[in-house]
């Protein structure tokens, strides 16, 4: 059993994240897919429809079928488009929220049961018991995020203009991500308010800045590398087939663009699926960080 309450260095924050998945990964992911799998499949199905329509509209103009195809499509299907987009946004937010809170609740049960002796039903009970708090944090995050996000976005743009901006941005973005994730851990594991959770999350991130940022950067790079690997292969196949047709003197036709559309849609769906699965690595790492800080606070 992995000891969560433990003082750790940067290397141990990273290694214990992987140790958790080596020892408990099967149990963790099995219940993750039982709880979130249906919603993920629904999201992927809806994503396939949305991206397929998008690429078909885009390639219809390239193929010269109709220069007004996009305008005509939206005029004829406006209520459907609005309904699908709103449902897509709602479902994306719901699946994202469920994916972010799952590791936090899993860790709470992991500590309470002193191991993995709990079932999907236990996780669902914890999810139901904490649903109000999760919703309140999400609402606070939207309001807080709009304000801080605008300021943070402006700061990032200024950084990108300067010579040293990009290296600084590489540090600032992971710090921001870690801050939000730690705030969520604090909020769901204590009785503090959302505002206080954000304040404490900021303090935690500031006081253990380099180990937190360093481990977050490593996890983020791993997530991006795996996501890119799985999505790049079908994308390259599609591009290869498209350019092969052009080199053979064949003008791209409807069939060519139709095949490329399917490949691009599959790539987008794979990217979404892998991103949600791999995001557990980031949230679990934040959990390791959270319990490390709690041990340091209680130990002192």
N, C-alpha and C positions, 0 to 999 in steps of 0.2 A: 504493500500500500504506500502510495506517495504521500509524504508528509507535507501538508500545505503550509502550516505555520512553521516557518523556518527562515533564518537570515540567509540571503543569497547575494552573490556577486553577479555581474553582468553575464558571465559565462554560465553560471548556474541557473539564471532566469531562462536562458535559452535551452540549456540541456534538460532542465526539469519539465519544460513545456513538451519536449519530445518524449521524455520519460513517461509523462502522463498518458500520451497517446499510445505508447508501446505497451503499457500495463493495463490501460482502461479504454483504449480506442474502440475496440469491438463493442463493448457495452455502451459507450458514449454515442457512437454513430448509429447503432441499432435503434436506440430510443429516439435519436434525433430524426431519423427517417420515418419512424412510426408516427411521431407527432407532427413533423413538418413535411413529410414526403408527399402527402396528398395535395397540400397547398403549393408545393414546389412544382408538381406535375401540372396543376392547373395554371400556374404562372407560366410555365414553359409552353403549354398549349396556347395560351393567350399571346405569349410573346411570338410564337411561330406565326400566328395569324397577323399580328400587328406588323412584324418585320417583313413578312411576305408581301403584304399590301404595299408597304413603303417601298420596297425594292422593285416591285412590279411597276409602280407609278414612276419611279426614278428611271428605270431602264426603258419604259415605254417612250419617254421623250428622247432618249439616246437612240433608240431604234427607229425613231421617226414615225411611229404609229399615229401619234396625235399630240400636237404641241399643247393642246388644252386638256389633256387627259386628267391631270391632277385637279384642275378647276372643276371639270365636269364630275369627277368622282366625288368630290366633297359636296358639290351642290346636290347631287342625287342621293347621297348617303349621310347627310349632315347629322341627323339624330343618332344614327348608328355609330358614327365616328366619335361623337361627343360621349355617348354612353360607354363605348369600348375604352376610350382613353381614360375616362374617370374611373372605371372599374379596374383598369390596368394600374393606374396610380395607387388606388386604394389597396389592391392586392399586393403590389410591390412593397408598400409601406408596412402592411400587416405581416408579410413573410419576413421582411427585414427585422421588424420588431421582435417577432417570435424567435428568429435566429440569434438575435443579440441577447435576449433574456434567457434562452435555454441553457447556455453554459453557466450562467450565474446561478440559476436555480439548481442545476446539476451539482455544482460545487457545494451549495448549501446542504443538499441531501447527502452528499459524499461525506461531509463533516458530521452531520447528525447521525448517520447510519454507520459511521466509522469504516467506510468502504463502499463497495458497489452493490450492497445488499438492498437494492430498492428496484421498483418496477416502473413501467410507463405510467401506471395508475398513480403512483406516488408523485411523479413529475407533473402529471396533469392536475392533481390536487394542489400542488404548490403553485402551479401556473394560475389556477382559478383563484387561489387565496391572495395572490399578489397582482391579479389583473388590474385592480383599481390603481395600485401604486405604479404599475408599469405604464398605464394610460396617462396618469398625471405627469410622470416623468417625460413621456413622449410629447405631451402638450407643452410642457415647460421647455423642452428641448427645441421645439419648433419656434416658440416665441424668443427664447434665448438665442437660438441658432440664427434667426433672421437678423438680429441686432449684431451679434458677434461675427456672424458670417460675412456681413457686408463690410465691417471694419477689417476683418481678417482677409477677405478677398482683396480689398483695396491695398492692404499692406503687402500681400503676395504679388500684386501687379507691380507695385513700386520696387519690390525686391527683384523681380524678373527683368526690370529695365536696367538695373545696376549690374556691374561686373560681378560682384560678390553675391548677387541676389540668389542665383540658383543653388549654390552650396548651402546658403542660409535657409532657403526654402526646403531643402532636403531634411533639415533638422526641425524646422518649425512645423511642418505638416504632420510628421509622426508624433510630435509633442502634443499637438492639438487633438489628434486621434486618441492618444493615450489618456489625455485629460478627460475627454467625454466618456470613454470606457470605464475609467476608474470612478468617475462620478456616478455612473450607473451601478457599479458594484457597491459603492458606499450607500447609495439610496435604497437598494433592495436588501442590504444586509444590516441596516440600522433604522432607527425611527426618525432620522433627521429629515428636514425639508429638502426639496429639490434645490433651492437656492444654496442652502448650507452644503449640500452634496457637491455642487459645482465648486464652491469655495474650497472645500476640503480636497476635492480632486485636483484643483489647481495647486494647493499646498503640497500634496503628495508628489505631484509631477515635478514641482520646483525643487523640493528637497532631495529627490533621488533622480535628478534630471538625466544624467548621462546613461546610467544603467537602463532606465525606462525607455528613453529615446533609442538607445542602441539596440535593445531587444526588439522594439517595435519595428525599427528599420529592417532588421534581419528577417523578421516574420513577414513583413510586407513584401520584401523582395522575393521571398520563397513563394508567397501567394501569387504574385504577379508572374513569376517564372513558370509555375505549374499551369496557371490559367492560360498563359500565352502558348505554352507547349501544346496543350490539348486543342486549342482553337486555331493554331497556326497551320497544322497539318491539312485539315480539310480546306482551309483558305488557299493554301499554296496549290492544292490540287485543282481548285476552281480557276485560279489565275493561270495556271499552266495550260489547262484545256482551252481557256479563252484566247490566250496568245498563240497557242498552236493552230487554232482555226484561222487567226489573222495571218500568221506566217505562211500558211498553206494557200493563201490567196482567197480565202473564203470570208466574205463580209459577215460580220456578226448578225445573225438572224434571231427570230423570236425564240427558236429552240435553244440557241446558245445562251441567250440572256435568261431564259427560263431555268436552265440548268444552273447557271451561275447564281440566280436568285435563290434557288433551293439551297445551294452550298453556303451562301452568305447567311441565310436564315439559320441553318444548322450551326454555323460558326457562332452566331450570336447566342443561340440557345445553349450551346455547350459552354460558352463563356459565362453565362448567367448561372448555370448549374454549378460549375466548378468554383465560381466566385463565392457562392453561398456556402458550399462545403468547406472550402479552404479558409473562409472567414472565421471559422471556428478556431483556427490556429491563432489568429490575432486576439480573439476574445478570451481564449483559454490562457494565452500568455499574459493578458491583462489581469486575469484572475490570479495567476502565480505571483505577479507583481503586487497585487492587492494584499494577499495573505502574507507575503514577505514583509510589506510595510507594517501590517498589523502586528506581526511578531516583533518587529523592531520597536514599535510604539509600546507594546505591552511589556517587552523585555527591558525597556529603559524605565 
